[in-house]
């Protein structure tokens, strides 16, 4: 399969939807931690923590669903070729970070759901470690985008803003 000239509208929308949901997840994390601790100890969960907990769980489930759709699109349609500019070794590192982002964004909600549904402290610990790893991967991802923009002056950052038809023409 030949590499497409750019990302599709669906790939871009899913990318940004996941990004927004992940940001929301970090904001809701405190409430779910309070609710989870109360559940483990058999105490009543404070109403605000319970609401934040359920919102965190629902948002996590949405992240998982959207990531599965995005992965399916990536496997079916492919991704554009790497842009010119960065050294090959950095390009390979960026590809590894991208694959790790996919893996973490699929595993993180699964671990969270296992922790919540099964009241498993071990799954909660995995979920917490994956959340920390996600911070690191997101920082690397954003640094890579910034390097493309500021160092190599490439069009890579624009690829997630505007979709491309199969023939390579930009969509309006």
C-alpha positions in Angstrom: 0.0 0.0 0.0 1.4 3.4 -1.0 1.6 6.0 1.7 -1.2 8.6 1.4 -0.1 12.2 0.8 -1.7 13.4 4.0 -4.1 12.6 6.8 -7.8 12.2 6.1 -10.4 14.5 7.7 -11.5 11.5 9.9 -7.9 10.9 11.1 -7.5 14.6 12.0 -10.9 14.9 13.7 -10.1 11.7 15.7 -6.7 13.0 16.6 -8.0 16.2 18.0 -11.0 14.6 19.7 -8.6 12.2 21.6 -6.3 15.2 22.5 -9.3 17.1 24.0 -10.5 14.1 25.9 -7.0 13.3 27.2 -6.8 16.9 28.5 -10.2 16.5 30.2 -9.0 13.2 31.7 -6.1 14.9 33.5 -8.5 17.5 34.9 -10.9 14.8 36.1 -8.2 12.5 37.6 -8.3 13.9 41.1 -12.0 13.1 41.5 -11.7 9.5 40.3 -8.8 9.0 42.7 -10.9 10.1 45.7 -13.8 8.0 44.5 -11.6 4.9 43.9 -10.0 5.2 47.4 -13.5 5.4 49.0 -14.6 2.4 47.0 -11.6 0.3 48.0 -12.2 1.1 51.7 -16.0 0.6 51.5 -16.8 4.2 52.3 -19.5 6.3 50.7 -18.0 8.4 47.9 -18.5 12.2 48.2 -21.0 13.3 45.5 -18.5 15.6 43.7 -15.8 12.9 43.6 -18.4 10.3 42.4 -19.5 12.7 39.6 -15.9 13.4 38.6 -15.1 9.7 38.8 -17.9 8.7 36.5 -17.0 11.5 34.1 -13.4 10.3 34.1 -14.5 6.7 33.4 -16.9 7.7 30.6 -14.2 9.9 29.0 -11.7 7.1 29.3 -14.1 4.8 27.6 -14.5 7.4 24.8 -10.8 7.7 24.5 -10.5 3.9 24.1 -13.3 3.8 21.4 -11.8 6.7 19.5 -8.3 5.2 19.6 -9.6 1.9 18.2 -11.2 3.9 15.4 -8.0 5.8 14.8 -5.9 2.7 14.8 -8.3 1.0 12.3 -8.0 4.1 10.0 -4.3 4.1 10.4 -4.0 0.4 9.5 -6.5 0.7 6.6 -5.4 4.1 5.1 -1.8 4.4 6.3 0.0 7.6 7.2 1.9 10.2 5.1 5.6 9.6 4.6 8.1 11.3 7.0 8.9 14.9 6.1 12.3 16.0 5.0 14.5 17.7 7.5 15.2 15.7 10.6 18.0 13.1 10.7 16.8 9.5 10.1 17.7 8.4 13.6 15.4 11.1 15.1 12.6 10.2 12.6 12.8 6.6 13.9 12.7 7.7 17.5 9.6 9.9 16.7 8.0 6.8 15.1 8.7 4.8 18.2 7.2 7.6 20.4 4.1 7.6 18.2 3.6 3.9 18.4 4.1 4.1 22.2 1.5 6.9 22.3 -1.0 4.5 20.6 -0.1 1.7 22.9 -0.5 3.8 26.1 -3.7 5.4 24.9 -5.2 2.0 24.4 -3.8 0.4 27.6 -4.5 3.3 29.9 -8.3 3.2 29.7 -8.3 -0.6 29.9 -6.2 -0.5 33.1 -8.5 2.2 34.5 -11.6 0.3 33.7 -10.1 -2.9 35.2 -9.1 -1.0 38.3 -12.6 0.6 38.7 -14.8 -2.4 37.8 -12.6 -5.0 39.6 -11.6 -2.7 42.5 -8.0 -3.8 41.7 -5.3 -1.7 43.3 -2.7 -3.3 41.1 -4.6 -2.2 37.9 -4.8 1.3 39.5 -1.1 1.3 40.0 -0.6 0.3 36.3 -3.1 3.0 35.3 -1.1 5.6 37.3 2.2 4.5 35.8 0.8 4.7 32.3 -0.6 8.2 33.0 2.9 9.3 34.0 4.3 7.7 30.9 1.7 9.5 28.8 2.9 12.8 30.1 6.4 12.0 29.0 5.3 10.8 25.6 3.1 13.8 25.0 6.0 16.1 25.9 8.2 14.3 23.4 5.4 14.5 20.8 4.9 18.2 21.2 8.7 18.8 21.2 8.9 17.0 17.9 6.1 19.1 16.4 7.9 22.2 17.6 11.2 21.1 16.1 9.5 20.5 12.8 8.0 24.0 12.9 10.9 25.9 14.4 14.1 24.0 13.3 13.3 22.2 10.1 10.5 24.6 8.9 8.5 21.6 7.6 4.8 21.3 6.9 4.4 18.5 9.5 2.5 20.6 12.1 0.0 21.6 9.4 -0.7 18.0 8.5 -3.0 17.7 11.6 -4.9 20.9 10.7 -6.0 20.4 7.2 -7.0 17.1 5.5 -5.7 15.9 2.1 -7.7 14.1 -0.6 -6.3 10.8 -2.0 -4.9 12.8 -5.0 -3.0 15.1 -2.7 -5.2 18.1 -3.0 -5.8 20.0 0.3 -9.4 20.2 1.4 -11.1 23.4 2.3 
